[in-house]
Amino acid sequence: METKIITTKVCIAGGGPAGICLGYLLARAGIEVTVLEKWPDFFRDFRGDTIHPSTMEVLGELGLLEKFLKLPHNEVKKIYGIIGGQEIQIADFTHLKVRCPFVALIPQWDFLNFISAEAKQYQQFKLMLETEVTDLINEGGSVVGITAKSKTEEFKILADLVVGADGRHSIVREKSGLGAKELGVPIDVLWFKLSRSTKDPQQSMGNADRGRLMVMLDRGDYWQCAFVIKKGQFEEFKKNGLENFRAEIQQLVPFLAGRMEEIKTWEQIKLLSVTVDLLEKWYEPGLICIGDAAHAMSPIGGVGINLAIQDAVAAANILIPKLKKGSVSVKELSAIQKRRESPTRKTQRLQLFLQNNIISKVINSKEHIKFPLFFKIIRKFPYFTRFPARALGLGFMPEHVDAAIFK
């Protein structure tokens, strides 16, 4: 098979939130960029479908928010939980001083199709679907491009900068040799759908009691369910049988009675193996990793997609002025890690604290849950629901688009 040679200013591996958003920002600024996505489209069952206020602030700064909000979506203004049979409001986004004080629930494929359609308006943007990175090209101690393949062709793509945005199983990260530190996770998630009834609660929620924990996201005509289990426990559930699994869900969420038969086979249940890790170094000459390729996040809070987009904005703000003048140095790549590493570490610490001190205790106990002290406090003083809302909605260092990069 003949190898096709392509040259571009920036080559991005991975067409997820980090890769597509960075590709859009670069193309809009007049930088030639090629984005590689190994799948034929974006229509897949992603785990991250929550667009947080921090991301919608970025869309507002880019003039895309009005268009985005016309896409079918649900708005979560408050987060509720049913803990040991008692309902409690956990977070209230309505007090955030932002354009959109809510979380938008929208399938990730719709979000990616939206951003990529906007990017395609710029001739500098090229999206290569069904094209997967196979290796890095090194020359003189620097990454100068990648090799890739599609079903019918092989490619050598030469670039001034390669960006690894190809997720937690990143080929770019693997081939670069950049080492990731595993932070340890005691949980996995079972991901499945159940139909909604008009009589169901009108908000997304979490349910926890007697060793079971499940988050239910309102997707309009169905619930997207995330059932939390101990790491490696899925095979045990399978061994006990589908009928027992259905019974446990119904016991935890009684209003789902009559709908559990919708789960007919284990194939309808997807195992999300949870990983939390962090690259010790995100870059080397000619290469930078962002998003899950740099830091795999826990699904807690649905913050992963938003952290990835924040990485993309920070990277664009730092890279574009230098790319316009020529090329980037290790100094700029180091600056990206320096800016994004602190909020990433803080977010991961919070996720791990919740996993190890609350979630693990819930799923390892078969007893009726006693109402935790923190929930007693926020029930008595609703003002405190603003703090979880800020941590989830905006994060520790929300990024803003530097308008000067487009001049």
N, C-alpha and C positions, 0 to 999 in steps of 0.2 A: 504493500500500500504506500503510495507516494505521500510524503509529508508536506503539508501546505504551510508556508511561512507567512505569519502575520506580524505587523509591527503596530504598536499602540503606545500611547503615553503611559497609561495605567491599565493594568490587567487585574480584575477582581475575580477571585475564585469564590463562587457561591452567590446564588440569587435569592438569599433570604433578606430579612429586614435590614441588616447592616450593609450587605453588598448592594442591594437595589437602591437604598437611600443614599449611600455614598456615591454610587454611579450617577444618580440623578443630580446630586449637588455638583459633582465634577463637570458633567456635561453642561449643566446650566451656566457654569462659570467659564465655559469654552475649552475645557480640557478633554482631549480625546480619551475615551475610556471604553474598555471591552469587559463585559460581565459574562462569566461562564456559569451556567446552571446545568447540573447533570440530568435533571428530569425534563420531560417534554413540556411541562406546564407547571403552574403553581397549585394545581388542584390536588392537595393532599390533606390528610387529617392532622394538622399541626396541633401542638399542645398549647401554643401561645396565641390566643385570639382576643387579648385585652389591650386596647389602645388607651393609654393613661393620659391624664391632663398634660403631663410634660411633653408627650409626643404631639398632642394637639396644639400646644403652644408653638412648637416648631412648624407645624403645618400652617398655623396662622401667620407666622413670620414669613413663610414662603408664598403666601397668598393662595394656599391650596385648601384651607380649612372648609370654606363654604362648599366646595365641590365634594370634599370628603364626607361631610355630614349629609349629603344627599344620597349616599350609599345606604342600603338597608342595614340598620344597626339597632341595638338596644342600648339604653343608657342606664348605668348603675350609679345612682346618686348617693346611696347609702348601702353599706354592707351589713347584713344580719347573720346571726348564727343561732342555732338551736343547740344549746349546750346542756346535756342532761335533762332534756325536755323543756328547758326554759329558753324563751327567745330573748335575744339581746342585740341591740344595735352596736356594731363594733367600730365602724368608721363612717364619717359623714363628710362627703366631698364638697357639699354645697357651700362650705365656708372658705374654700380655697379662692384666692384672688387671681383667677385665671380666666381665659376666654371660655373654657368648657369645664365647669366644676363637676365632672362626672367621668366615669370610665365607660368607654364605648366598646361594646361587645360586637365584634365583626369577624367573620372568618378570615384567617390570615391570607388566604389566597385572594380574597377580594381586595385587601389592602395592598398586596404585592402587585396585583394586576393594575390597580389604580396608580401606584407610584411609577411602575414601569411604563404605563401608557403616557404619563406626563414626561418621563425621561425620553421616550422615543420621539418627542417633538423636536429634540435637539439632534442635529446630524452628528454630533460628536459622540453620541451614545450608541453602543452596539451590544445587543444581548444575544448570546449564542446558547440556545437551548439544546438539551441532550448532548452536552459537551462536558466531559469530566477531566479535571486535572489529573495527570498521572505522575508528574515529577517537576522538580524545579531545575532551571538552567543556571548554573553557577559559572562565573568567569572572573578571574582575578580577585577571588574572595568576596564577590558580591553576587546577589541574585539578579539576573538580567532578563528573566522571563520564565515561562513554564512550557512543559509539553502537555498535550491534551489529546483526547480522542472522542469522536462521535461514533455513531453506528457505521458510518461509511468513510470517514476521513480521520487522519491523524494530523495534528497541528504542532507547530513550534511558534509560540507567541512571544515575541521580544518586547520588553516594556522597560521604561525607566523605573517603574515601581510595581511590585506585585503585592496585592492585598489578600490575605487569607481571611475570608469571611464565610468559610464553608462548614461552619457549625462545629458541634462538640466532637464529631468524628472526622475532623479536618485532615485532609490529605496534605495540604500545605504545611500544617503544623507538624505532621508526622515526618514529611520529607525534609523539613528544615532542621529537625533535631532540637527545636526549642522545647525545653522540659516543662511539663505541667505538674503542679503539686496537687495531689488528690486530698480534698479536705474532709472526706468521709461523710457518707449519708446513710442513715438507717432505714430509709423508706423507698418504696416504689409506688407507682400509681397505675390503677386500672382505669382505662378511658373508654366510655361507652355512652350510648344515647338511649333515652327513654322519651316517649311522647309526653306532651304537656296537655293538661286539661284547663279549661277556662275557670275551673274551681280551684286550681292550684294557687299557692302564694304568688304574688305579683312581683317578686324580686329574686335575684340570685341569692344563694345562701350556703352556709356550711352547716352540717349536722354532725354531732359527736356524742357518743354514749356507748358504754359497755364494750370497750375495745374496738369500736368502729368509728371511722371518720370519712365523710364524703362531702365534697363541694359540688354544688349544682349551679350551672350557669344557664340563665334563661336565653335560649336561642330562638324565641318566638314560638314556633310550633313544636319544639322539643327541648328537653333538658340535656345539656352536655354534662355528663357526670364524671367526676374524678374521685375514685374510691382509693383511699390511702391504705397501703399494706406494709408489713415489715419487709425489709429487703430480702428478696429471694423467696417470698412466701407464695407466689402465684401457683407453683406446682402443687403446694399443699391444698390450695383452694380447688384446683382441678381434681385432685384425688378425692376430695370430699363430695364432689359432684355439683353440677349446675343448680340442682334444686335447692341444695343447702345455701349456695351463694345467693340465689334469688330471695330465699327466706331471710337471710341476714340483712339484705338491703331493705326489704319490706319492714322488718322489725325496727330498723333505724329510722326509716322515713315512711310512716304508716299511710300517708296519703297516696303513695305509689301503688297501693293495693289494686290488683286487677291489671297492672301493666307489666309486671315482672315477666310474664310469659312472652313479651316481645323479645327477650333475650333467649334465643333458641339454641345457639351454639356458642362455644368459647371463641370462635372466630370473630364474633361481634365485639369481643372485648380485647382492646389493645393494651399490651403491657408497655408502660413508659418507665424505662429503667433510669432512675434519677441519679445524676452525677453532679457533683459540685467540685470544680477544680479551677486552677488559676495558673497561667503561664508565669514563670519567674521572670522571664524576659520576653516581651511581645514582638521583638524586632531583631533583624540583622541587616547589614547593608543591602538595600534594594528590596526589603520585605518588611511588612507590618501585618500583624494579626489583630483583628477586632471582633467584637461580638462573642458568640459562643466559642469561636476558634481560640480566643484569648482567655475566656472565662465562662465555663459552663455553669449555669445558674440552676438552683432548685426551682420547681414550679410554684413554690409558695409565693403568693401575691401576684403571680402572673407578670413579674417585672422583667423577665428575660428579653422579650421583644423590645421593650422600652429602653433597657440598658444598651442593647445593640444599636438602636437608633441614636442614642446619646453619643456612643462611640463614633458613629458615622459623622455626626455634626461636628464633634471636636476634631476629628481627623480632617474634615473638609476645611475648617477654619484655619488649621495649622498648615496643611499641605498646599492648598490652592495658590496662595501668594508665591510660594517657592516654585511650584510647577509652572506657573505663568512666566517666571523668569528663567527657567531651565529645568533643573532637577532638584530632588530633595536629598538631604544628607542624613546621616545617623542622628544628628542633633534634633532634627524635626521629628524623626520617628521616636526618639527617646521622649520628646516633649508630649507626644500623644499618650504614651504609657504613663508618664508622670501625671498628666491631667486626669486620666480616667481610672488609674489604679486605685486611688483612695476611695472614691465613691463605690467602686466595685467591691473592694475589701469590706467596707462598712455594710454594704447590702448583704454580702455573703455571711458576714458575722451575725447579722440579724436573722437571716434565714436559718443558719445552723443553730442559733440559740432557740428559735421557735421549734425546730425539728427535735432537738435533743432534750429540751426542757418541758415542752407541752405536747407536741404531736406524738413523740415516742411513748410518753407516759399514757396518753389516751389509748393508743393501739396495743399497748402491752398490758393493759388492765381490763379485766372482764367485769369489773364492778361499775355500778352506777356512778357517773361523774359528779363530784361535788363542784359546785359553782366556784371557779377560781377567784382569788381575791381581786385581781385586776379587773375582771368582768363585773364584780360587785361594785367596784369604784366607778367604772364608767356608766354603769346602770344608774347609780345615785347621782353622778355628776356628768351629764351628757357632754359637757364642754370637752372632756378628755377624748371624745371620739375624733376630735380634730387632729390629734397627733398621729394615730395610725393612718388617717386619710392623707396627711402630708407626706408621711414616709412612703406610702404606696403610690400616691398620685404624682409626686414631684421628685422623690428620691433625695439623695444627699447632695448632689451637685447637678441640677438641671442645666443643660446646655442651651445656648441661644445662637441662632445663625448670625454670623457677622455679615451684615449687608454689603460690606466693602469687598467681599470675595467675588461678587458678581459685577463689579465695575471694571 
